[in-house]
């Protein structure tokens, strides 16, 4: 939600916002419905999150009706498949005559708005760090020795919210549909790893054999540990995307080869 492709006003519930994620799941947009807080002390409420499969998302109508609040001009699956051209987005007008924001405005806002973190005592900081490490250790213990399918099922079974469970479930379905073999490895200090994992918490690589390998750093790597529910899901979404893309590419090549025999 912090980096959406689009944000619209809801056309059915006044005051609600419709966030459209940049990445698709099973070739369908992920739509997140949010009810903003009425005051600074309230929390924003995520009303729903779902993969929109029941017909096309009416992006063009929403723009025509002046519901567009924000858009990101950078390339993404959501932008590519929305049917909206950059020129049209730049000319979009809101029904209330207010400004339509874009990604450059978000960058300026983040640069000019200092992030305020609560101040904790040293003892409190140590407690928070201890809790975080304990959570990572619990996750690592639960998934050590498990196959990629078993790890993904663990993420689904222990999903922190509905949106997470939905994305993890769709990733599992996409991987199964692609038929690509997926491996999962927890890497530790002293292990031989791909160079792109040295400065990252996890990586997903495709090999010439067609196998996809997910590697995530263990707790012993300290700040580079990838034993985090969001990082794990991030890598599995990469694996699902790679799997489907590879399957489509191979299918197209076979079709081309057949036509030229």
N, C-alpha and C positions, 0 to 999 in steps of 0.2 A: 504493500500500500504506500510505502514511502517513495516509490518511483514508478507510478502508473503510466500507462500509455495514454489513457483518456480519463477525464472525470466529467460526468454529466450530472445535472439535476435530475432527480427521478421524475418520470412523467406520470407516475401513478400515486406516489406518496409525497405530499408537500414537505419540504425540509430535509428529505433524505438525499444522499449522494450515491451515484453509481460509479464505482471505480472499475476500470477495465485493465487487467494485468497485461504486461507486455508479452509474456509467453503464453502460448496456447497449450491445452492439454487434450490429447487425442484430436488435434486439429480444430478444437472448439475454444472460443474465448472463455476466460474465467472472469466472472462478474462478481464483484463484492459490493454489497449494499451496506451503507453506513449511515447511521443517524448521528449527526454531530452533537457535541455537548452544548447545552444551553448556557453554561457558565464555565469559567476557568477551573472551577473545582470539580466539575463533572468529568467523567471519562466518555470518550466517543464510543458508541455502541455499534458493533458489527452485527447487523440484523441478519445477514445471510451471505453465503458465498456458494457459488455453484458453477458448474460447467454448462454453458448454454448450448443445448443440443436440440431444443424444440423450436426449430426455425432460425432464420438469420437474425442477428442482433441489428435493430433498426438504426444504425449509426447515422445514415443520411437524414432520416426523419428527425432524429434528435437534434442534429445540427440545424436543419431547416426550422425547427420549432424554437431555436434559441436556447437550448439546454446545455450547450457545451460550456464547461467552465475552464478546462485545462487540456492541453494536448502536448505530447512529446514528438518533436519532428524527427528524432533519430530512428533509424531502421529497427523495426521489431516485427514479430509475427502478427501482433495485433494491428499495427499500422498497415502492413502489407495486405492483410486480408479484410480490412475494414471497408475498402472501396473508396476511401477518402483520399483525395489528392492534397499535397502540401499547399497548393495555391488556394484550394477551397477552404482549407482549415485557416489559412492566414486571413481570409476574408470573412470568416464566421463572425456573426454578431449575436449578442445575447438579447433575449426578449426584454430584460430589465435595463438594457443599455450599459451595463457594467462591463469591465474589461474581461476579455478571454485570455487567460494566462497560458504561457507555454514554458518549455523546459529551461530556456534562458532566464526566465523570471524566477524559477525555482532555485537555480544556481545562485543568482544574486541574493535571494532571500537567505539561503544557507550561509553564504559568505558574510552577510551583514548581520546575521542573528547569532550571537554567541549561545552556545549550548550550556545551559546551567545545570550542573549536577549537584545533588545534595552533598553536604560535607559530613563525613563520617569520622569518628574517632579512629585511632590506629587499631584499637580492639575490634571495633565494628568492621573495619576494612578486612582485618584478618578473618573474621567470622564469615564475611561474604565470600572471600577467596576460598576459604575452607569448604563452604557449601557448594560453590561452583566446582571445585575439584572433586568433591564427593559425588556430585551428579554425574560428572564425566566418568569417574571410576565405575559408577553403577551402570552406565550405558556400555562402557567397554566390556565389563564383565558379562553383561547380557548378550552381547553380539559376538564375542570372541569365539572363533571356530565355526561360526555360522556361514551358510552360503548366502549369496546375494539375495536370493528369494526369501530366505529366512530373516535376513536383516530388514528387508523392506516390509515384511509382514510385522516385524517388531515395531517399526515406525508407525504402521497403520494401527496396531493394537494399542499403542501408547501415545497416539496423537494428542497434542495439547489442545487442539480445537478442531472444529468441523472443517474449516478451510484446509488445514494441514492434512487431515484424514482424506479429504477429497483428492487433493493433489497427489498424495502418496498412492492412493488406490488407482488413480488414472495412470500414474507412472508404472505401476505394476502391470496393469492391463496392456499398456503400450509396449513394454518390454516383452511380454508374452506374445503379443501380436507380431512383433518384429522377428521373433524367432532367433534373435542374436544371443549367443552365449555370453553371460555376464559373470565376471568373477569379482570377489570382494576380499580385500586384504587390509588388515590393520598394520601399519608400519611403525617400527620402533627405532630408537637411536641405535646406530650401527648397521641398520639394514641398507641394502643397495636399492636406491629409488630413482625414478626418472628425474631429470634435472628440473622439470617444472614443479615438482613437489617440494623442492628445497625451501622455497619461500612461501609455501602455501600450506593450508591445513588439509586439503584433499585434492585429488585429481582424478579425471576419468579419461582413459586413453583407448583408442581403437587400434587394433593390430591388423597386419596384413591377412592373418588367418580369419579375420572377421570377429574375433573375440573382443569384447569390451571389458576392460579391467578398471575397477574402482579401487583407489587406494586412499585411506584416510589415516592421518597420524594418530598414534596412541597417546595416552595421558603422559607418558614419560618424556614426550617431546616438549613439555611445558607450554609456553604461549602458542606454539604451533599445533597444539592438540586439536584434532577434528572431532573429538567425541562430544558432539553437540547435535541435537535433533535437527536443527535447521541446516547445518553443514552437510549432514548425512543425506537429508532429503534433496538438497541442492545437487549433490553428485548423482543421485539416482534419477533426477529429472534430466540431467545431462545425458546419462546412459540411455534413457528412454528416447530422447531426441535424436541421439546418434544412431540408435538402433533402427528407428523408423526411417530416418534419412538414408541410411545405408541400404535398407530393404528396398526403398523406392528406387534408389540409384541402380541396384542390381537388377530390379524388375525392368526398368527402362532399358538397360543394356541388353538384357535377354530379348526383349521385344524388338529392339533395333537389329540385333543379330539375326533373329528369325526372319525379319523383313528382307534382309540382305542375303539370304541363302539362295 
